[in-house]
Amino acid sequence: MRNLKTVKYLSKSGNIIDVLTVGNIVYNYYDNGLLAESRQNRIMHIPSFDPMSILEKLSGKNKSVSCQIYHNTPERLKLFIRQLYPLDDKVLWLPNLYKAGKKALKDEKYDLIYVSCGPFSSAVAARSLSKHYKLPYILEMRDYWTLLSDYNLQGTYVNRLFSRYTEKKLLQDASLIVTATEGIAEDISEQFGNFLKEKTFILYNGHDEEDFLSLPAFSTDKSKYTLSYFGALYAKRSLKCLLKALKDLRKENKLPPNFSLRLYGNYHIETLQEIKQSGIEDLVKIIPQLSHQQAISAMLSSDALLLLINSDSPKGTLTSKVFEYLRTGKPILALVPQNGEAGKLLKESGQNYICPMESTSAIKICAEKLFADRDKELKFHYPEDKYERKKQVEKLNERLLSAL
């Protein structure tokens, strides 16, 4: 979503953009309807030999089988497989990526190379092409790499050392570093050198106002109460304590009438097991992935929205959905660290239903307050102009032009 919207608005600013991306793989989400928005000049799909590409090839035309294998494989096994590769598990894409990049650079005249990570190994190809063709390259860090403290992607000490060295070289040689959050930018400069601050630009995920303009007005049904979550649950993010809190509230008759927890997306076996073992499976409804426009409509028709970030995540962890959540004007039950970047953004916007994801008692108190405020006229103050994608990408465009 982030890359698609960036290409959309950079193209609207008059840039001609060719996109090199991976070929077919097994993935959590697909939304082909979004492609019409991106306005790129052309897209080149490059085959890979990473685990998800291999699984897609082995499944042939029966995509449902590969998706079932992916979702039913325990996360600990997936992590073990990821840790077997140097840099990351997409590294086997690099030979084809480099080859396609060389061909594109021979065929056309480009002003710069922009690489959005992850996968972080893709920046190795971008840096090599930059040096060979003497073009500036822009390194976008959508997430943490070796500074990710709550999830051990590297596995071994040697792999971590190699990845850390590679990240340092990639950051040093980039003409501009783009980060998705302020925390990522701060942690990068702290760990890899304060001189990086001068060439760092923060491009938040934000919301796209155009996505909201064509939607009809929504009114919630007062006879029921819907708490909705959108997107994946992975790594340490869990519904366990929330489900326990909701179970306790039901016993105490403190849930709103006709309460339901709706999960929009495609979920892994760990999440499904948590729901099955919760004792309130009847209150939970899973809705398979919707198109982006349908998802926004479902957000607007919900009574409240759910956000989860584990407490030991780095301070700059800020999920992309939070901006669309805030734009809806709905109350957000935010199970996130109080002092992390997500917590600060929520407070800045007047959202005060914030507590740790890992504390059942804290979630109970927070949820009770949320439910009690249902009939109040809540006024939030999300700074829409500050985080609107179009305006942010226009500022990015100015920095890209100055990097030439």
Secondary structure, DSSP 8 states (H G I E B T S, - for coil): -HHHHHHHHHHHTT---EEEEE-S---S---GGGGGGS--SEEEEE---SHHHHHHHHHTT-HHHHHHHHHHS-HHHHHHHHTTSSS-TTGGGHHHHHHHHHHHHHHS--S-EEEEESSTTHHHHHHHHHHHHT--EEEEESS-STT--SS-SS-SHHHHHHHHHHHHHHHHH-SEEEESSHHHHHHHHHHH-GGGGGGEEE----B-THHHHT-------TT-EEEEEES---TT--SHHHHHHHHHHHHTT-S-TTEEEEEES---HHHHHHHHTSS-GGGEEEE----HHHHHHHHHTSSEEEEE--TTS-TT---THHHHHHHHT--EEEES-TTSHHHHHHHHTT---EE-TT-HHHHHHHHHHHHHTTTS-------HHHHBHHHHHHHHHHHHHHT-
